[in-house]
């Protein structure tokens, strides 16, 4: 197929799930210098939902610990419905595993930042993510996994 027949379109962007916890407040706000250890986890998955239509979900979890106590935990599942057609099979994995999550990331980043600010903590802006590198790493890990575990999506 030629590239002229390729179609990529965003049908809908939406928050699928949002969570914010501050289990040690108000003490988290009164414990001196704010020097948290921040852990960010990013995952994505996708599923077909119709002809040439896919739901892609980008899951971003941010955990901040201060003085060994959890200051906050913020999780956002930013989702989108995408139309993808005319792409060769070897390109579909990259489109669904890297390109679509990259499209969703700015929305997830904004939602995380808002949640943390509304939780009373200093604004946190997530740094840009190289989704192509993450996807490649994930494919390598799957290739190295024992065949009897099945493919994870």
N, C-alpha and C positions, 0 to 999 in steps of 0.2 A: 504493500500500500504506500501511496505517496504521502508526503507530509501535508499536502493540500486537503486530504480527507481527515486529518486529525482534528479533533475537537476537544477543547478543555473549557469547561464553564463552571462557575460557582453558582449553584442553585439556591443555597441557603447557608448562613453561618449562624450558629446558636450555641449558648451555654447549655451543656447537657447535665453538668453537676458542678456544684460549688460548695466548698467547705472551708470554714475558718475556725480554729480553736486557739484559745489563749489560756491554757490550763493553769498557769501560775500567775495570773493577774489577780490583784493589783501589784503583787510583789515584783513582778517583772519590770514594772515602771519605776521602782524605787531602789533598785540595786546598783546604784553607781554608774560608772562608765558603760555605755552601750557598745560592747565589742562582741557581737554574737558570732558563733560558728554557724554558717549557713550551708545547708545541704540542699541541692536542687536535683530532682529526678525528673526525667522527661521520657515518656513512652508514647507510642502511637499504635493504633490498630485501625483496621478497616474491614468493611463487609459490603458485599454487593446488596443493593436494595431494589434493583430493577434493571431493565435493559440499559446498559452503559452508565448506570448510576451507582454511586458508592457513598457510604457514610464513612468519613474518616474522623477519628477522635484523637485529639492530642491531649495527653494527661500530664499536667505539670504539678509537681508537689514540691513545696518549699518548707523546710523545717529549720527553725532558728533556735539554737540553744545558747543560753547565757548563764555562766556560772554553773554549768552541768544541768541546768533546768531547762525544760522546753519553754521558750518564750511564746512561740506561735507555730502553728502548722496550717499552711494554706494549700488548698488543692483546687485546681480548676480542670474540668474536662471540657475543652473547647472543641466543638464539633462542626462539621460542614458536610453538605451534600454536594457532590461534584459529578458532573457529566464528563466521562472520558470515553472517546470513541476513536477508532481508526489508528490506535497505537499498536505496534507489534507487541506480542506477549512479553518479549524480553525487556520492553520499556515500561510495562504496566507496574511492575514491582517498584521501580524507582519513582514513578509518578505518585503512586499511592503511599509509598513508604518514606519519600523525601520531599517531593514537590508540594503535595497537599499539606503535610504537616508544616512545611515552611510558610505556606500561605496562612495557616491558622495561628502561627506563633505570635504575631503582633497583637492579636486579639486576646490570646491567653496571657501575654505579658502585661497588657493593660489591666485585665481583670485581676491578676495577682497583685499588681501594684496598688490598685484601688482597695482590695481586701485588706492588705497589710496596713495601709494608711488609715482606713476606717477602724481597724483594730487598735489604733493608737500608737503604732510603731512608725519609725522613720520610713520614708518611701524606699522601696527596693525596686530597682529596675534590673531585670534579668538581662544578661549580656546576650548578644546575638548567638545563634546556634547554627553550626554547619550540619544541616540535616542529611546532606549527601554523605558526609563522613560517618555519621551515626548509622545511616542505612547500610553502608558498606561494611561497617564493623558488625552490625547485626547479622548480615548475610554470611560473613566469615564465621561467626560464632555458630550459626545454624549448620553451616557446612561441616564444622568440626565436631558437632554433637553426634552422638550415636544415632544411627538411622532408625532404631526402634522407638525413639522418643516421639517421632512424628514432627511435622513442621508446625511451628508456632507462628501465628499471624497477629 
